Amino acid sequence: MDKNQAQEKIIELKELLNRYGHEYHVLDKPTVPDSEYDQKLQELKKLEEQFPELITSDSPTQRVGGEPLEGFEKVQHSVPMLSLSNAFNEQDLRDFARRASQGTDKPLSFVCELKIDGLAISLTYENGQFVRGATRGDGTTGEDITSNLRTIRSIPLSIKETQKIEVRGEAYMPHKSFLALNEAKEEKGEEPFANPRNAAAGSLRQLDPKIAASRNLDVFLYGVGEWEAEPLTSHSERLEYMKELGFKTNPEWKKCDTIEEVLEYVDYWTAERPNLSYEIDGIVIKVDDLATQDELGFTAKSPRWAIAYKFPAEEVITTLKEIELSVGRTGVITPTAILEPVRVAGTTVQRASLHNEDLIRAKDIRIGDTVVIKKAGDIIPEVVRVITEKRSGNEEEFHMPKECPACGSELVRLEEEVALRCINPNCPAQLQEGLIHFVSRNAMNIDGLGEKVINQLFREKLIHTIADIYRLQREELLKLERMGEKSVDNLLQAIEVSKDNSLERLLFGLGIRFIGSKAAKTLATEFETMDRLQQATYDELIEIDEIGDKMADAVVQYFAEEKVTELIKELKELQVNMEYKGPKRSEQANESSVFADKTVVLTGKMETFTRNEAKEQIEALGGTVTGSVSKKTDILIAGEDAGSKYDKAVKLGITIWDEDKLVEILGK
């Protein structure tokens, strides 16, 4: 067989196998036995081995997983993957429908969909080929997991739409795959996954795609991001078109013309939920008409045209065996209930926070009690109440200790606080928790330096303070368990990269009391350098918007500590950046009046910035960025394909800029 004949045969086999795969994995209607599929696949493999230059990315042979990756690249979402606001009862849903109807003159219809309990993903196609798959991440930045997603057989590697499109959905692990995976892990003596969602997320974050390929994951696609194809008019139309293109959409969605129909759908699936072959944790309700969606717009965190109804928390009964104490990074002592293991909302629960002594007293919780527990928001276990009629008389009342369980120092209760606190600055538990906070995502964001590694380094006495992180040596790390050369090199590189973080990350990481990430950004913007902030007085701090008296007092007290002065000096010597790298006030002076107290809306595609970048810079100059056009909007900044927001701004006589004007103003 010559090359031309081989190419024709390969194209024929690919089309045939992709059709068989779609029928089996997407339509659940196989038309040929597995043996015939396997025979055709082997035929294709042999031809591709003979003519490797004819292998293409959409070949079914490319789903097995390639070589292990060294790490995941970051991916910027051109259209943010926003989370939805939640509804917990019928009234919440009626309120959502009422707010939506008040935001438009058009009649409303809704689309209801099952809320799949998995990992949110984004799939990008160019010229009909699957080119990139990413996680949701924080909504603006995710991780490139293309190699792992290619192993999921219900994801088409090619489609008939040649324009660039991005579809979004949920990767999940069916019950059958989850049970088989956990049985295999238990046979090997490994810890099983807590629930299918964790199993799916853990599988897709494996650096070796072959592991993901072995886990039998699946997907449901339900939305879009970037979309250069022919525009559609409704969400239901989108779902139908996605299905036409070969994407697997959940068949249980329903279009509803009234809120009463929505409530019927919710009631039905609340009862039928246990009969599904996969986990769901609620119902998503969306306004169907896309123009109306655009008209309703967004809040800072979520769309106004959609909501997620969360199923009522499942309540179960178990025994509270003991109460354990832990010490947080600020010295707060937190009691935790240790429970007889019990399954709640898909996971085995053995612990639940009791928050503080006052709560224990209010609920009259005793060691040995029979208690009712649930997961708040289906996530955090909590003790709901005690079943007092089941008491035997052997239960023990709990009393908080007078000394810190970690260091033995006397505990104090500060004025207006319900929590007991250890105020020993050298308490080992506080030091560890402080280190974990310092390296966390919103602080210094040091990849590879999670809680387990921090605890290991602390236990081996390689780190004691924040500065010690920047003194870690390769030779020391290589001696530790589960620390290979590649992971050590990646960790040291991540530590080195963190030295260049802007000042606000360092400030947040230091763990100054009352100073969260937003306040840290405010302080960094105002003072610009660590030296200036260290010298700030209470009166200077209290004059700053968003900095209250407790915050100001905490900052002054923190920098007055001798050990803090020494720590900052050490970090400087270790070349950790001490300056704010964002737009500085001195640079904003000429243009701040343009955006000061102005409400700005961004729409359409932009070339110079992502929307998030533009939003950050406008807000740094005193503006407020919102998602929808109204009479309160001062400026609309329109990129390409601006759509209905542009039309509405014209109608309302709102000032409209193009991207070039924005670039000019921002001094790019």
C-alpha positions as semicolon CSV with decimal commas, in nm:
position;residue;x (nm);y (nm);z (nm)
1;M;0,000;0,000;0,000
2;D;0,146;0,337;-0,101
3;K;0,116;0,658;0,100
4;N;-0,186;0,794;-0,094
5;Q;-0,379;0,470;-0,049
6;A;-0,285;0,464;0,321
7;Q;-0,407;0,822;0,365
8;E;-0,744;0,742;0,207
9;K;-0,782;0,433;0,427
10;I;-0,680;0,625;0,743
11;I;-0,939;0,898;0,671
12;E;-1,205;0,630;0,616
13;L;-1,116;0,446;0,941
14;K;-1,103;0,769;1,145
15;E;-1,448;0,876;1,029
16;L;-1,587;0,530;1,097
17;L;-1,429;0,497;1,444
18;N;-1,527;0,850;1,545
19;R;-1,887;0,772;1,443
20;Y;-1,882;0,444;1,640
21;G;-1,734;0,627;1,940
22;H;-1,998;0,901;1,924
23;E;-2,277;0,643;1,908
24;Y;-2,135;0,456;2,207
25;H;-2,010;0,733;2,438
26;V;-2,243;1,023;2,354
27;L;-2,567;0,876;2,219
28;D;-2,544;0,558;2,431
29;K;-2,666;0,368;2,122
30;P;-2,382;0,148;1,989
31;T;-2,440;0,010;1,639
32;V;-2,149;-0,239;1,629
33;P;-2,008;-0,486;1,885
34;D;-1,692;-0,391;2,076
35;S;-1,495;-0,653;1,884
36;E;-1,557;-0,477;1,552
37;Y;-1,454;-0,138;1,697
38;D;-1,133;-0,294;1,836
39;Q;-1,054;-0,462;1,504
40;K;-1,090;-0,132;1,313
41;L;-0,882;0,052;1,577
42;Q;-0,599;-0,202;1,545
43;E;-0,611;-0,163;1,166
44;L;-0,576;0,215;1,206
45;K;-0,287;0,179;1,454
46;K;-0,091;-0,042;1,216
47;L;-0,133;0,205;0,930
48;E;-0,027;0,498;1,151
49;E;0,278;0,302;1,269
50;Q;0,371;0,242;0,905
51;F;0,304;0,605;0,806
52;P;0,355;0,815;1,125
53;E;0,350;1,137;0,923
54;L;-0,021;1,074;0,859
55;I;-0,117;1,077;1,230
56;T;-0,349;1,368;1,310
57;S;-0,470;1,511;1,642
58;D;-0,829;1,392;1,582
59;S;-0,732;1,027;1,541
60;P;-0,897;0,789;1,793
61;T;-0,550;0,644;1,858
62;Q;-0,448;0,973;2,025
63;R;-0,684;0,929;2,320
64;V;-0,461;0,694;2,522
65;G;-0,248;0,972;2,671
66;G;0,098;1,092;2,578
67;E;0,413;1,144;2,782
68;P;0,386;1,273;3,141
69;L;0,387;1,653;3,177
70;E;0,623;1,851;3,399
71;G;0,344;2,084;3,509
72;F;0,028;2,259;3,390
73;E;0,050;2,585;3,196
74;K;-0,179;2,871;3,301
75;V;-0,468;2,964;3,068
76;Q;-0,639;3,305;3,062
77;H;-1,013;3,280;2,994
78;S;-1,099;3,551;2,741
79;V;-1,458;3,532;2,870
80;P;-1,454;3,477;3,250
81;M;-1,601;3,151;3,381
82;L;-1,817;3,304;3,651
83;S;-1,980;3,108;3,930
84;L;-2,356;3,128;3,989
85;S;-2,538;3,271;4,288
86;N;-2,731;3,013;4,489
87;A;-3,095;2,951;4,573
88;F;-3,193;2,724;4,861
89;N;-3,572;2,727;4,859
90;E;-3,883;2,810;4,657
91;Q;-3,886;3,174;4,767
92;D;-3,527;3,224;4,645
93;L;-3,631;3,095;4,301
94;R;-3,941;3,317;4,290
95;D;-3,725;3,617;4,388
96;F;-3,482;3,532;4,107
97;A;-3,767;3,520;3,852
98;R;-3,911;3,848;3,984
99;R;-3,574;4,030;3,963
100;A;-3,519;3,898;3,612
101;S;-3,864;4,010;3,494
102;Q;-3,808;4,357;3,641
103;G;-3,484;4,391;3,442
104;T;-3,648;4,353;3,100
105;D;-3,966;4,437;2,910
106;K;-3,964;4,100;2,729
107;P;-4,159;3,792;2,839
108;L;-3,931;3,539;3,009
109;S;-3,880;3,170;2,956
110;F;-3,624;2,958;3,139
111;V;-3,406;2,656;3,073
112;C;-3,359;2,414;3,362
113;E;-3,059;2,179;3,369
114;L;-2,919;1,927;3,615
115;K;-2,620;2,069;3,805
116;I;-2,350;1,807;3,750
117;D;-2,118;1,755;4,048
118;G;-1,778;1,750;3,879
119;L;-1,501;1,977;3,753
120;A;-1,586;2,279;3,536
121;I;-1,396;2,272;3,206
122;S;-1,354;2,476;2,889
123;L;-1,290;2,324;2,543
124;T;-1,161;2,537;2,253
125;Y;-1,191;2,439;1,887
126;E;-1,018;2,608;1,592
127;N;-1,072;2,508;1,229
128;G;-1,282;2,220;1,356
129;Q;-1,003;2,075;1,576
130;F;-0,988;2,044;1,956
131;V;-0,687;2,262;2,044
132;R;-0,713;2,338;2,416
133;G;-0,892;2,223;2,729
134;A;-0,871;2,408;3,059
135;T;-1,002;2,406;3,414
136;R;-1,216;2,691;3,548
137;G;-0,950;2,786;3,807
138;D;-1,041;3,116;3,970
139;G;-1,271;3,209;3,680
140;T;-1,018;3,423;3,493
141;T;-0,714;3,192;3,501
142;G;-0,728;2,813;3,473
143;E;-0,486;2,531;3,394
144;D;-0,422;2,373;3,055
145;I;-0,529;2,008;3,089
146;T;-0,568;1,939;2,715
147;S;-0,373;1,611;2,728
148;N;-0,598;1,472;2,999
149;L;-0,923;1,589;2,840
150;R;-0,828;1,427;2,509
151;T;-0,854;1,091;2,686
152;I;-1,227;1,139;2,757
153;R;-1,401;0,958;2,474
154;S;-1,720;1,164;2,480
155;I;-1,520;1,478;2,390
156;P;-1,499;1,507;2,010
157;L;-1,147;1,567;1,878
158;S;-1,291;1,732;1,567
159;I;-1,623;1,896;1,477
160;K;-1,785;2,036;1,161
161;E;-1,779;2,398;1,282
162;T;-1,471;2,571;1,133
163;Q;-1,503;2,900;1,323
164;K;-1,330;2,931;1,660
165;I;-1,564;2,828;1,941
166;E;-1,527;2,754;2,309
167;V;-1,773;2,523;2,483
168;R;-1,801;2,477;2,856
169;G;-1,929;2,206;3,080
170;E;-1,853;1,961;3,356
171;A;-1,618;1,663;3,359
172;Y;-1,744;1,399;3,599
173;M;-1,694;1,041;3,708
174;P;-1,999;0,812;3,672
175;H;-2,093;0,604;3,979
176;K;-1,981;0,284;3,806
177;S;-1,632;0,422;3,734
178;F;-1,605;0,567;4,085
179;L;-1,685;0,236;4,256
180;A;-1,440;0,046;4,033
181;L;-1,164;0,301;4,097
182;N;-1,207;0,291;4,475
183;E;-1,216;-0,090;4,480
184;A;-0,885;-0,092;4,291
185;K;-0,731;0,162;4,529
186;E;-0,843;-0,033;4,837
187;E;-0,696;-0,355;4,695
188;K;-0,361;-0,175;4,666
189;G;-0,390;-0,047;5,022
190;E;-0,436;0,311;4,900
191;E;-0,679;0,566;5,045
192;P;-1,002;0,575;4,838
193;F;-1,146;0,897;4,698
194;A;-1,408;1,065;4,917
195;N;-1,657;1,126;4,634
196;P;-1,689;1,119;4,253
197;R;-1,623;1,496;4,223
198;N;-1,287;1,468;4,400
199;A;-1,204;1,162;4,191
200;A;-1,279;1,346;3,865
201;A;-1,083;1,655;3,968
202;G;-0,790;1,445;4,092
203;S;-0,785;1,243;3,770
204;L;-0,777;1,550;3,546
205;R;-0,495;1,707;3,748
206;Q;-0,265;1,409;3,703
207;L;0,055;1,500;3,519
208;D;0,050;1,162;3,349
209;P;-0,237;1,155;3,094
210;K;-0,235;0,775;3,096
211;I;-0,375;0,787;3,451
212;A;-0,662;1,011;3,338
213;A;-0,721;0,776;3,043
214;S;-0,766;0,481;3,282
215;R;-1,028;0,654;3,498
216;N;-1,328;0,634;3,258
217;L;-1,437;0,997;3,295
218;D;-1,725;1,156;3,108
219;V;-1,855;1,507;3,030
220;F;-2,173;1,707;2,983
221;L;-2,140;2,036;2,790
222;Y;-2,386;2,314;2,871
223;G;-2,254;2,656;2,769
224;V;-2,015;2,862;2,560
225;G;-1,739;3,118;2,609
226;E;-1,560;3,265;2,309
227;W;-1,787;3,221;2,004
228;E;-1,696;3,326;1,649
229;A;-1,950;3,100;1,480
230;E;-2,291;3,213;1,358
231;P;-2,465;3,381;1,655
232;L;-2,758;3,199;1,814
233;T;-3,059;3,358;1,982
234;S;-3,132;3,138;2,284
235;H;-2,968;2,904;2,530
236;S;-3,196;2,619;2,423
237;E;-3,085;2,679;2,063
238;R;-2,724;2,662;2,180
239;L;-2,782;2,326;2,347
240;E;-2,941;2,188;2,029
241;Y;-2,657;2,319;1,810
242;M;-2,392;2,179;2,045
243;K;-2,564;1,842;2,022
244;E;-2,566;1,867;1,640
245;L;-2,190;1,930;1,645
246;G;-2,136;1,606;1,837
247;F;-2,099;1,742;2,191
248;K;-2,252;1,545;2,475
249;T;-2,525;1,753;2,638
250;N;-2,738;1,634;2,926
251;P;-3,069;1,506;2,785
252;E;-3,269;1,599;3,096
253;W;-3,281;1,977;3,031
254;K;-3,621;2,138;2,993
255;K;-3,752;2,470;2,869
256;C;-4,005;2,624;3,111
257;D;-4,235;2,917;3,036
258;T;-4,325;2,995;3,398
259;I;-4,166;2,980;3,741
260;E;-4,431;2,722;3,835
261;E;-4,290;2,487;3,569
262;V;-3,939;2,552;3,704
263;L;-4,054;2,453;4,055
264;E;-4,214;2,133;3,920
265;Y;-3,883;2,044;3,750
266;V;-3,694;2,108;4,075
267;D;-3,935;1,893;4,279
268;Y;-3,916;1,610;4,027
269;W;-3,536;1,589;4,027
270;T;-3,509;1,636;4,402
271;A;-3,695;1,304;4,427
272;E;-3,535;1,135;4,124
273;R;-3,175;1,236;4,205
274;P;-3,078;0,897;4,359
275;N;-3,177;0,712;4,038
276;L;-2,917;0,885;3,819
277;S;-2,590;0,714;3,722
278;Y;-2,392;1,026;3,817
279;E;-2,389;1,282;4,098
280;I;-2,585;1,607;4,082
281;D;-2,595;1,868;4,357
282;G;-2,870;2,096;4,231
283;I;-3,054;2,250;3,937
284;V;-2,931;2,539;3,719
285;I;-3,198;2,779;3,594
286;K;-3,113;3,022;3,309
287;V;-3,309;3,284;3,121
288;D;-3,340;3,132;2,775
289;D;-3,323;3,437;2,545
290;L;-2,958;3,547;2,493
291;A;-3,044;3,912;2,422
292;T;-3,231;3,922;2,752
293;Q;-2,932;3,764;2,925
294;D;-2,716;4,044;2,789
295;E;-2,971;4,302;2,901
296;L;-2,981;4,163;3,255
297;G;-2,600;4,156;3,274
298;F;-2,384;4,059;3,570
299;T;-2,305;4,143;3,928
300;A;-1,937;4,148;4,029
301;K;-1,941;3,772;4,085
302;S;-2,224;3,614;3,891
303;P;-2,477;3,660;3,609
304;R;-2,818;3,806;3,690
305;W;-2,980;3,578;3,433
306;A;-2,896;3,246;3,600
307;I;-2,909;3,085;3,943
308;A;-2,814;2,750;4,095
309;Y;-3,074;2,583;4,316
310;K;-2,894;2,374;4,580
311;F;-3,063;2,062;4,709
312;P;-3,152;2,065;5,081
313;A;-2,866;1,936;5,293
314;E;-2,897;1,571;5,384
315;E;-2,914;1,514;5,761
316;V;-2,780;1,198;5,925
317;I;-2,735;1,067;6,278
318;T;-2,403;0,965;6,431
319;T;-2,212;0,965;6,761
320;L;-1,978;1,240;6,879
321;K;-1,681;1,046;7,016
322;E;-1,458;1,331;7,136
323;I;-1,374;1,698;7,090
324;E;-1,033;1,788;6,951
325;L;-0,867;2,131;6,971
326;S;-0,663;2,302;6,699
327;V;-0,468;2,628;6,697
328;G;-0,507;2,866;6,400
329;R;-0,246;3,106;6,263
330;T;-0,389;3,394;6,471
331;G;-0,387;3,182;6,786
332;V;-0,763;3,113;6,794
333;I;-0,845;2,778;6,956
334;T;-1,108;2,590;6,754
335;P;-1,291;2,283;6,889
336;T;-1,369;2,008;6,637
337;A;-1,614;1,720;6,682
338;I;-1,464;1,377;6,613
339;L;-1,752;1,163;6,488
340;E;-1,829;0,800;6,427
341;P;-1,772;0,789;6,047
342;V;-2,095;0,835;5,850
343;R;-2,186;0,900;5,485
344;V;-2,330;1,247;5,419
345;A;-2,405;1,389;5,073
346;G;-2,171;1,148;4,897
347;T;-1,872;1,154;5,134
348;T;-1,766;0,991;5,459
349;V;-1,760;1,248;5,740
350;Q;-1,554;1,201;6,057
351;R;-1,503;1,562;6,170
352;A;-1,716;1,876;6,207
353;S;-1,615;2,220;6,335
354;L;-1,781;2,334;6,657
355;H;-1,645;2,689;6,612
356;N;-1,623;2,802;6,976
357;E;-1,720;2,728;7,336
358;D;-2,032;2,946;7,322
359;L;-2,178;2,737;7,037
360;I;-2,109;2,415;7,229
361;R;-2,292;2,558;7,530
362;A;-2,584;2,690;7,321
363;K;-2,642;2,348;7,159
364;D;-2,559;2,163;7,482
365;I;-2,316;1,933;7,299
366;R;-2,149;1,665;7,511
367;I;-1,890;1,398;7,440
368;G;-2,074;1,071;7,369
369;D;-2,391;1,244;7,243
370;T;-2,600;1,114;6,954
371;V;-2,604;1,407;6,711
372;V;-2,761;1,512;6,382
373;I;-2,511;1,640;6,126
374;K;-2,538;1,788;5,777
375;K;-2,313;1,957;5,524
376;A;-2,372;2,332;5,509
377;G;-2,404;2,408;5,138
378;D;-2,325;2,039;5,073
379;I;-1,962;2,115;5,162
380;I;-1,885;2,188;5,529
381;P;-1,997;1,934;5,792
382;E;-2,171;2,082;6,095
383;V;-2,350;1,953;6,404
384;V;-2,715;2,058;6,373
385;R;-2,850;1,941;6,710
386;V;-2,824;1,682;6,984
387;I;-3,082;1,403;7,021
388;T;-3,113;1,445;7,396
389;E;-3,368;1,163;7,438
390;K;-3,092;0,916;7,342
391;R;-2,866;1,021;7,630
392;S;-2,765;0,740;7,867
393;G;-2,623;0,959;8,142
394;N;-2,262;0,867;8,057
395;E;-2,208;1,169;7,831
396;E;-1,941;1,418;7,943
397;E;-1,970;1,796;7,945
398;F;-1,687;1,968;7,760
399;H;-1,479;2,249;7,908
400;M;-1,226;2,454;7,715
401;P;-0,874;2,434;7,859
402;K;-0,693;2,724;8,022
403;E;-0,367;2,649;7,841
404;C;-0,277;2,625;7,471
405;P;-0,281;2,259;7,357
406;A;0,022;2,324;7,134
407;C;0,259;2,526;7,354
408;G;0,110;2,534;7,705
409;S;0,078;2,914;7,720
410;E;-0,215;3,068;7,905
411;L;-0,520;3,126;7,684
412;V;-0,695;3,463;7,683
413;R;-1,030;3,591;7,562
414;L;-0,988;3,933;7,404
415;E;-1,252;4,202;7,450
416;E;-1,563;4,151;7,233
417;E;-1,445;3,807;7,115
418;V;-1,608;3,471;7,181
419;A;-1,295;3,270;7,094
420;L;-1,010;3,179;7,325
421;R;-0,671;3,273;7,185
422;C;-0,306;3,179;7,240
423;I;-0,097;3,498;7,227
424;N;0,244;3,329;7,235
425;P;0,416;3,448;6,910
426;N;0,641;3,140;6,914
427;C;0,358;2,887;6,942
428;P;0,456;2,609;6,695
429;A;0,099;2,551;6,578
430;Q;0,056;2,920;6,492
431;L;0,389;2,927;6,313
432;Q;0,290;2,631;6,096
433;E;-0,051;2,774;6,012
434;G;0,112;3,110;5,932
435;L;0,351;2,941;5,689
436;I;0,062;2,759;5,519
437;H;-0,121;3,092;5,480
438;F;0,191;3,267;5,345
439;V;0,233;3,025;5,053
440;S;-0,140;3,002;4,971
441;R;-0,293;3,102;4,636
442;N;-0,414;3,449;4,735
443;A;-0,090;3,525;4,919
444;M;0,253;3,437;4,771
445;N;0,104;3,157;4,556
446;I;0,400;2,917;4,572
447;D;0,309;2,609;4,366
448;G;0,417;2,279;4,520
449;L;0,438;2,418;4,872
450;G;0,106;2,300;5,012
451;E;0,003;2,211;5,366
452;K;0,157;1,861;5,366
453;V;0,494;1,985;5,239
454;I;0,497;2,277;5,487
455;N;0,422;2,038;5,773
456;Q;0,698;1,805;5,655
457;L;0,952;2,087;5,630
458;F;0,851;2,218;5,973
459;R;0,874;1,869;6,125
460;E;1,223;1,822;5,977
461;K;1,321;2,166;6,118
462;L;1,407;2,302;5,772
463;I;1,173;2,598;5,816
464;H;1,065;2,786;6,125
465;T;0,985;3,133;5,990
466;I;0,866;3,277;5,659
467;A;1,222;3,381;5,572
468;D;1,338;3,019;5,601
469;I;1,132;2,934;5,291
470;Y;1,373;3,145;5,085
471;R;1,676;2,973;5,240
472;L;1,578;2,616;5,142
473;Q;1,861;2,424;4,975
474;R;1,829;2,164;4,703
475;E;2,046;1,910;4,887
476;E;1,831;1,934;5,202
477;L;1,507;1,888;5,009
478;L;1,632;1,585;4,815
479;K;1,679;1,397;5,144
480;L;1,308;1,419;5,222
481;E;1,050;1,148;5,147
482;R;0,864;1,182;4,815
483;M;1,096;1,462;4,700
484;G;1,247;1,370;4,362
485;E;1,482;1,590;4,162
486;K;1,212;1,723;3,932
487;S;0,970;1,815;4,214
488;V;1,250;1,980;4,413
489;D;1,363;2,184;4,111
490;N;1,004;2,291;4,039
491;L;0,952;2,390;4,403
492;L;1,271;2,598;4,418
493;Q;1,176;2,766;4,091
494;A;0,829;2,852;4,229
495;I;0,988;2,998;4,544
496;E;1,224;3,208;4,331
497;V;0,936;3,334;4,115
498;S;0,739;3,438;4,424
499;K;1,013;3,688;4,515
500;D;0,885;3,912;4,234
501;N;0,525;3,925;4,361
502;S;0,372;4,268;4,406
503;L;0,366;4,411;4,760
504;E;-0,004;4,337;4,826
505;R;0,058;3,960;4,805
506;L;0,337;3,985;5,062
507;L;0,123;4,199;5,293
508;F;-0,164;3,951;5,281
509;G;0,077;3,660;5,328
510;L;0,225;3,811;5,643
511;G;-0,108;3,753;5,813
512;I;-0,161;4,094;5,973
513;R;-0,477;4,076;6,182
514;F;-0,790;4,213;6,008
515;I;-0,597;4,265;5,680
516;G;-0,747;4,051;5,407
517;S;-0,644;4,048;5,041
518;K;-0,857;4,353;4,952
519;A;-0,721;4,564;5,240
520;A;-0,367;4,453;5,152
521;K;-0,420;4,582;4,797
522;T;-0,554;4,913;4,932
523;L;-0,248;4,959;5,158
524;A;-0,005;4,862;4,883
525;T;-0,165;5,107;4,639
526;E;-0,163;5,388;4,895
527;F;0,193;5,352;5,031
528;E;0,362;5,180;4,734
529;T;0,661;5,049;4,938
530;M;0,705;4,843;5,253
531;D;0,929;5,113;5,405
532;R;0,657;5,377;5,378
533;L;0,392;5,145;5,518
534;Q;0,614;5,053;5,814
535;Q;0,637;5,423;5,902
536;A;0,264;5,492;5,865
537;T;0,082;5,633;6,168
538;Y;-0,264;5,542;6,292
539;D;-0,393;5,885;6,177
540;E;-0,256;5,833;5,824
541;L;-0,405;5,486;5,801
542;I;-0,751;5,579;5,930
543;E;-0,781;5,847;5,658
544;I;-0,775;5,579;5,386
545;D;-1,110;5,463;5,249
546;E;-1,187;5,100;5,348
547;I;-0,933;5,102;5,634
548;G;-1,122;5,107;5,965
549;D;-0,994;5,176;6,315
550;K;-0,931;4,809;6,399
551;M;-0,735;4,761;6,077
552;A;-0,530;5,077;6,134
553;D;-0,455;4,979;6,492
554;A;-0,357;4,624;6,386
555;V;-0,115;4,753;6,119
556;V;0,057;4,993;6,359
557;Q;0,088;4,726;6,629
558;Y;0,218;4,469;6,381
559;F;0,500;4,685;6,246
560;A;0,592;4,800;6,599
561;E;0,697;4,442;6,684
562;E;1,075;4,395;6,688
563;K;1,049;4,046;6,541
564;V;0,848;4,185;6,246
565;T;1,114;4,449;6,176
566;E;1,375;4,172;6,177
567;L;1,163;3,953;5,946
568;I;1,116;4,234;5,690
569;K;1,491;4,301;5,699
570;E;1,564;3,931;5,635
571;L;1,316;3,915;5,345
572;K;1,477;4,222;5,188
573;E;1,819;4,058;5,214
574;L;1,672;3,748;5,049
575;Q;1,560;3,974;4,760
576;V;1,185;3,947;4,819
577;N;1,016;4,241;4,644
578;M;0,891;4,517;4,876
579;E;0,718;4,741;4,621
580;Y;0,372;4,765;4,468
581;K;0,384;4,671;4,100
582;G;0,035;4,779;3,996
583;P;-0,071;5,124;3,870
584;K;0,070;5,371;4,127
585;R;-0,110;5,679;4,248
586;S;0,166;5,900;4,113
587;E;0,102;5,752;3,768
588;Q;-0,274;5,793;3,805
589;A;-0,273;6,163;3,887
590;N;-0,315;6,292;3,532
591;E;-0,600;6,058;3,440
592;S;-0,770;5,974;3,766
593;S;-1,037;6,239;3,708
594;V;-1,145;6,056;3,390
595;F;-1,264;5,746;3,578
596;A;-1,308;5,881;3,931
597;D;-1,661;5,796;4,054
598;K;-1,759;5,684;3,703
599;T;-1,956;5,368;3,623
600;V;-1,802;5,184;3,327
601;V;-1,925;4,889;3,120
602;L;-1,695;4,676;2,900
603;T;-1,837;4,489;2,601
604;G;-1,713;4,309;2,293
605;K;-1,372;4,156;2,217
606;M;-1,053;4,346;2,298
607;E;-0,708;4,300;2,148
608;T;-0,485;4,485;2,396
609;F;-0,633;4,362;2,725
610;T;-0,838;4,082;2,865
611;R;-1,157;4,222;3,019
612;N;-1,021;4,143;3,364
613;E;-0,702;4,342;3,297
614;A;-0,903;4,639;3,171
615;K;-1,135;4,615;3,473
616;E;-0,841;4,615;3,718
617;Q;-0,683;4,922;3,561
618;I;-1,008;5,118;3,544
619;E;-1,083;5,040;3,908
620;A;-0,728;5,139;4,003
621;L;-0,809;5,480;3,852
622;G;-1,120;5,522;4,064
623;G;-1,386;5,377;3,833
624;T;-1,649;5,110;3,899
625;V;-1,693;4,840;3,634
626;T;-2,036;4,677;3,604
627;G;-2,177;4,413;3,372
628;S;-2,487;4,581;3,232
629;V;-2,580;4,914;3,071
630;S;-2,830;5,134;3,253
631;K;-2,909;5,502;3,304
632;K;-2,638;5,504;3,572
633;T;-2,366;5,402;3,324
634;D;-2,121;5,685;3,245
635;I;-1,895;5,521;2,984
636;L;-1,931;5,217;2,758
637;I;-1,601;5,080;2,624
638;A;-1,681;4,880;2,312
639;G;-1,453;4,624;2,149
640;E;-1,537;4,426;1,837
641;D;-1,885;4,270;1,811
642;A;-2,018;4,490;2,091
643;G;-2,379;4,376;2,040
644;S;-2,688;4,481;2,236
645;K;-2,502;4,669;2,511
646;Y;-2,371;4,909;2,244
647;D;-2,722;4,957;2,104
648;K;-2,864;5,025;2,448
649;A;-2,584;5,277;2,526
650;V;-2,660;5,463;2,202
651;K;-3,030;5,470;2,289
652;L;-2,955;5,609;2,637
653;G;-2,704;5,866;2,507
654;I;-2,414;5,721;2,706
655;T;-2,053;5,816;2,622
656;I;-1,899;5,540;2,408
657;W;-1,524;5,476;2,364
658;D;-1,350;5,228;2,141
659;E;-1,049;5,027;2,258
660;D;-0,800;5,275;2,112
661;K;-0,943;5,549;2,333
662;L;-0,907;5,327;2,641
663;V;-0,546;5,244;2,548
664;E;-0,474;5,612;2,505
665;I;-0,622;5,701;2,845
666;L;-0,438;5,424;3,025
667;G;-0,115;5,537;2,863
668;K;-0,038;5,209;2,692
